[in-house]
Amino acid sequence: MVTDDRPSPEALLRQAAREGRGRLKIFLGAAPGVGKTWEMLSQGARRRETGVDVVVGVVETHGRRDTEAMVHGAELIARRTIDHMGHSLGEMDIDAILERHPALVLVDELAHTNAPGSRHPKRYQDVEELLDAGIDVYSTLNIQHVESLNDVVASFTRVRVRETVPDSILEQAEIEVVDIPPDELIERLRDGKVYIPQEATRALSHFFSKSNLTALREMALRRAAQAVDAQMLEHLRANALAGSFAAGERILVAISEHPHAAGLVRAGKRMADALRAPWTVVHIETQRDQYFTESSRSQLAETLALASRLGASTASIPAVNVVEGLNSFVRDARATQIIIGKSPRSWWFEMRHGSVVDRLVRVIGDVAVHVLPSGEAVSTATTRPRQSRRSLWGRPVDYLWSLGAVGLMTGLSLMLSQAITLGNIALLYLVPVMFAAATFGLRAGLFAGFMSSLAYNFFFLPPTGTLTVSNPENVVSIFVLLGVAIVTSQFAARVRVQADLAASSARQNAALASFSRQLTASATKEELMQAICADIARLLEVRTALLLPGASGPDLRAAFPPEDRLGQIELAAAQWAVDNDQPAGRGSSTLTASDWLFHPLRTSRGVLGVLGLAREDAGEPVRSDQLPLLMSLLDQAAIAFDRMTLEEENMKAQAVGERDRLRSALLSSVSHDLRTPLTTIVTAAQEMKHHPRPDLAETIETEAQRLNRFVANLLDMARVEAGALPLKMEATDLFDAVASAVHDTRTSLQGHAVEVDIVPDIPLVRLDPVLLHHCLINLLDNAGRYADPGTPIIIRCQRRHDALLLSIVDQGPGIAPGQEKRVFETFTRLEGSDRVRHGTGLGLAIVKGFAEAMGLTVEASNNDDPRGACFTIRIPQAQIIAPLSPKDLA
């Protein structure tokens, strides 16, 4: 067998991408209680004894004493506490681990869902970040948490696991199976070593039955074997190692356009099930595929679709001939067994073309070849679609061009006959042969070779003007010329076939790459759906429509060209495609009366929608030769659509988490900032019942104003977040606005002098005076709380060429570096001052919201002279009202 000693570029790229990343090792078990955590801690302890820097990121002991004993003596990273719905939840502190940066971290329960408010929703995403930082990770996982096996596990355990891990995590990990027999695990459960007695009794009658545990055990072992096999193949390809390495069976089924190919696919399915082996169905594209009739293309597409439905991977590989293509694919896939059909051929056919099976057996090497007779082909031989003779031999114009090239070369040779020898003239006739073979194919090249030998004989070999050859040596020259022409035409035709296959593959790859770029560039789901419809319509020259499942049936969400509605039969076909995960409509086997063909967009989470295709001329929506491209486009569209859906769900989850965080912060703030003034008011009122005093009345008034301001801030923040701010823009005097705000905050500014630096001729500005007043009193209240005792607060307004800058400066501790933007977030309080006794963290957020509503911007910075925090409202030139000139006044 011919070997290719070049490493796979894709494997090398994947290997290079893993450089610098940490290594992941997963302890995989069939069920809880098999000892995954104990084994992880044991291996971690052994690594620590050899000098490796090992820490425990998170471990769940579930009250098991032997597991708790293993944790003693290990460095344990303290968990981070997250408040959620009034409860304190402990999660792995990924920042502490990254800062500690050990060589190895132990992370239990890889499929765990983190508490709301965590950096990542899933623990396996935390592990990914640790791996990216170059930290090795040991983790544990039960087989029922693997995403691709979730439905299978639920089918026999009657328990659907909600926490799952993508299969891609296992594919990049080293897997160690932690296994004990089901009877031993059941005994451990009864002894209370897995769950407490009450839970153990319930588990024994449900999930932990012997049949369930046996099936889960087999799944864990097989999934680990698949991961090991995939990693072995990756290593072989990256290092260009030859051989099949048949530690596990890998089956390949070779099919053609003949009807009996469906029987080969079914035989491959039976063999794959018997051996529990992965299997692939492959079609080798050669030059003869160009001459397939429409029925042959349809038959090939149906066979590939059948293979896909039965669970096989499918591939269509371009090659010069079937044997070379199969041999190359077998080496790349490291197949151990190949199934191929043997069609009955006449002895004359095999003499001319040879036997594919015989040649394959000679070159395939150490791969078992199963040759199945095509019994169906005997009865269908007379009805099997054949290539038309016209398409097989090419167009008549191809032969006219070839004949013209021979005539042109003959004329040129006649002009040069006195200057060159007959041998060189014979060489010149190879030019039209190569031209015809490279341009029009092998048969045109052979025709040009035959005509060249006749022209050479007629015009140049004595006696000229006849086909008679007087010199026996010239007979040899004619046959040599004809033989060289035949060989040359074959080589040229072969190069042309390879070029055509490469060009076809390049066009399809370019189309897929362009389609992928368009999908990646889509920012919203609506843009994505429209991009899917527009690009598929352009590539396949069809009309397209995208429908999503809805409460009352499929909902038309995008179309190209725009489509307002679909008929009832089209909607019924779309609904059938959603329900059955199969194509429906014209060109399928279901609801063929529809003008549209609907293909499901399927992912691991089910059918997300259906794509409809139709032609303007009401013909077949998709030609058979377009089916492979369509399948690739649908797969990419489904992946992109699934990604966008997951992103939206993640954003919704983050929004819910943010609302929970704000709600918790609000409740915490309300509990303090409402209780404090209310307590003061109640105490003062009770005191006044017995001893009426003016100072107590003033205290009640002050605290009531504070309480009113707090409630107003809550209402204002709600209006900001809801976007419901009524604006009344009018000419406003900044000096009067500042004076009014200073007056209303005189209580908050007690002990601080206020220095106002605003020139008298400052121009009017077009603002909402009420919102501006709220901004100023919140900024002044903030300055009063943070300024050093006895220091003045400065209010100044500076004129720039494009804006007015209204600034409030306190002489306090200032703002911590990097916190200038964060101080405007909701419920954020400035740190670093022990004088802050109250405050909700709403004031600056309200300032920002109100300012932006009026078209202004607000910034926070540290002032140098005098030292302290500076908050600046920038009023753009467009909102400055120019003062009237003396000419205008006149």
Stockholm file with secondary structure:
# STOCKHOLM 1.0

chainA/1-890         MVTDDRPSPEALLRQAAREGRGRLKIFLGAAPGVGKTWEMLSQGARRRETGVDVVVGVVETHGRRDTEAMVHGAELIARRTIDHMGHSLGEMDIDAILERHPALVLVDELAHTNAPGSRHPKRYQDVEELLDAGIDVYSTLNIQHVESLNDVVASFTRVRVRETVPDSILEQAEIEVVDIPPDELIERLRDGKVYIPQEATRALSHFFSKSNLTALREMALRRAAQAVDAQMLEHLRANALAGSFAAGERILVAISEHPHAAGLVRAGKRMADALRAPWTVVHIETQRDQYFTESSRSQLAETLALASRLGASTASIPAVNVVEGLNSFVRDARATQIIIGKSPRSWWFEMRHGSVVDRLVRVIGDVAVHVLPSGEAVSTATTRPRQSRRSLWGRPVDYLWSLGAVGLMTGLSLMLSQAITLGNIALLYLVPVMFAAATFGLRAGLFAGFMSSLAYNFFFLPPTGTLTVSNPENVVSIFVLLGVAIVTSQFAARVRVQADLAASSARQNAALASFSRQLTASATKEELMQAICADIARLLEVRTALLLPGASGPDLRAAFPPEDRLGQIELAAAQWAVDNDQPAGRGSSTLTASDWLFHPLRTSRGVLGVLGLAREDAGEPVRSDQLPLLMSLLDQAAIAFDRMTLEEENMKAQAVGERDRLRSALLSSVSHDLRTPLTTIVTAAQEMKHHPRPDLAETIETEAQRLNRFVANLLDMARVEAGALPLKMEATDLFDAVASAVHDTRTSLQGHAVEVDIVPDIPLVRLDPVLLHHCLINLLDNAGRYADPGTPIIIRCQRRHDALLLSIVDQGPGIAPGQEKRVFETFTRLEGSDRVRHGTGLGLAIVKGFAEAMGLTVEASNNDDPRGACFTIRIPQAQIIAPLSPKDLA
#=GR chainA/1-890 SS CCCCCSCCHHHHHHHHHTTTSCCEEEEEESSTTSSHHHHHHHHHHHHHHTTCCEEEEECCCTTCHHHHHHHTTSCBCCCEEEEETTEEEEECCHHHHHHHCCSEEEECCTTCBCCTTSSSSBHHHHHHHHHHTTCEEEEEEEGGGBGGGHHHHHHHHSCCCSCCBCHHHHHTSEEEEECCCHHHHHHHHHTTSSSCHHHHHHHHTTTTCHHHHHHHHHHHHHHHHHHHHHHHHHHHHHHTCCSCCTTSCCEEEEECSSTTHHHHHHHHHHHHHHHTCCEEEEEEECGGGGGCCHHHHHHHHHHHHHHHHTTCEEEEEECSSHHHHHHHHHHHHTCSEEEEEECCCCHHHHHHHCCHHHHHHHHSCSCEEEEEECHHHHHHTTTSCCCCHHHHHCCHHHHHHHHHHHHHHHHHHHHHTTTSCHHHHHHHTHHHHHHHHHHHCHHHHHHHHHHHHHHHHHHHSSSTTSSCCCSHHHHHHHHHHHHHHHHHHHHHHHHHHHHHHHHHHHHHHHHHHHHHHHHHHCCSHHHHHHHHHHHHHHHHTSEEEEEECCTTSCEEEEEESCCCCCCHHHHHHHHHHHHHTSCEETTSSSCTTSSSEEEEEEETTEEEEEEEEECTTSSCSSCGGGHHHHHHHHHHHHHHHHHHHHHHHHHHHHHHHHHHHHHHHHHHHHHHHTHHHHHHHHHHHHHHHHSCCHHHHHHHHHHHHHHHHHHHHHHHHHHHHHTCCCCCCEEECHHHHHHHHHHHTTTTTTTCCEEEECCTTCCEEEECHHHHHHHHHHHHHHHHHHSCTTCCEEEEEEECSSEEEEEEECCSSCCCTTCTTGGGSTTCCCCSCTTCCCCCSCHHHHHHHHHHHTTCEEEEEEETTTTEEEEEEEEEGGGEECCCCHHHHC
#=GC SS_cons         CCCCCSCCHHHHHHHHHTTTSCCEEEEEESSTTSSHHHHHHHHHHHHHHTTCCEEEEECCCTTCHHHHHHHTTSCBCCCEEEEETTEEEEECCHHHHHHHCCSEEEECCTTCBCCTTSSSSBHHHHHHHHHHTTCEEEEEEEGGGBGGGHHHHHHHHSCCCSCCBCHHHHHTSEEEEECCCHHHHHHHHHTTSSSCHHHHHHHHTTTTCHHHHHHHHHHHHHHHHHHHHHHHHHHHHHHTCCSCCTTSCCEEEEECSSTTHHHHHHHHHHHHHHHTCCEEEEEEECGGGGGCCHHHHHHHHHHHHHHHHTTCEEEEEECSSHHHHHHHHHHHHTCSEEEEEECCCCHHHHHHHCCHHHHHHHHSCSCEEEEEECHHHHHHTTTSCCCCHHHHHCCHHHHHHHHHHHHHHHHHHHHHTTTSCHHHHHHHTHHHHHHHHHHHCHHHHHHHHHHHHHHHHHHHSSSTTSSCCCSHHHHHHHHHHHHHHHHHHHHHHHHHHHHHHHHHHHHHHHHHHHHHHHHHHCCSHHHHHHHHHHHHHHHHTSEEEEEECCTTSCEEEEEESCCCCCCHHHHHHHHHHHHHTSCEETTSSSCTTSSSEEEEEEETTEEEEEEEEECTTSSCSSCGGGHHHHHHHHHHHHHHHHHHHHHHHHHHHHHHHHHHHHHHHHHHHHHHHTHHHHHHHHHHHHHHHHSCCHHHHHHHHHHHHHHHHHHHHHHHHHHHHHTCCCCCCEEECHHHHHHHHHHHTTTTTTTCCEEEECCTTCCEEEECHHHHHHHHHHHHHHHHHHSCTTCCEEEEEEECSSEEEEEEECCSSCCCTTCTTGGGSTTCCCCSCTTCCCCCSCHHHHHHHHHHHTTCEEEEEEETTTTEEEEEEEEEGGGEECCCCHHHHC
//
